Amino acid sequence: MQLLPKTGSVEVQRDTPRREHSTHTHPTDEILLVVGGKITFMAEGLEETCTSGGRLYLPKGTPHSSIAGEEGCVYIIALR
């Protein structure tokens, strides 16, 4: 319930093993919660790997990319 924004939406994303998302931005803030597998995010010269239970906050307009781990990844994205 902590991920539900006061207004906005929540989506579930499933990435296949080693799935890459090239650098992009979003017009809204995003909070990501990994519920299975592993994923590595790259943003603003930093790299962070998240596993089950890991969270990541991406402010709107932040250029970022990602690559899923060897087993893929399932995560929830709260859009604000």
N, C-alpha and C positions, 0 to 999 in steps of 0.2 A: 504494500500500500504506500510505502514511502516514495516509490517511483512515480506514482500517479500525480501528474501536475494538477494544479488548481484549474487550469484550463489548458487544453492541448490534447495530445494523444500518446499512446504507447504502442509500439510495434515489436514483433518478434522477428529477428533476423537469423537465418541459418546459412552459414558459409561452408561449402565443401572443403575438403583438405587442401591447404595451400592457396585458397581463393584470395586473389588480390583485388583491392579497391584502390584505383589510382588516386592521386591527389585531387581533392575536391573540397568544397565548403558547403555549409548549410545556412539558410536564412534565420534559423532559430537555434537556441541553446539546446544541447543534447546531453543527457546522462545515460551512460551505457552500463548495464549490469550483465556480466558473463554468467550464464547458468550451466554451461557445459563446454568442455574443450579448452582451447587456448587461442588467443589472438594477439598480435603485436600491432600497436598503433604508432605511427610516426607523425609528429606535429611540432612545428617550430624548432626543428633541429634536435628534438628529443625523441626517444624511443621507449615505449612502455609495453611490457608483455603482461596481459591479464589472463588469469585462469578462473575457474569456477568461484564465484563470490566476489571477484574483482570488479571495481567500479572505475569509470573514467568520465570526467566532465569535459565537454568540448563547447566553449563559448561560441555563439553564432559568428560566422565569418572566419573561423579558424581553419586554415588550410591543413588538411590531414589525409593520411592514407593508412591502409592496413593490410595485413596478410594473416590468414588463418593458420593455425598449427597443423601438424601432421594428421590429426584426427578430425579436423574441422572445428567449428565453433558455433554455439547457439548463444545469442545474447538478446536482451531486451533493451530497446531504445525509448527513452522518455523524451518527447519533443515538447518544448515549451514555446 
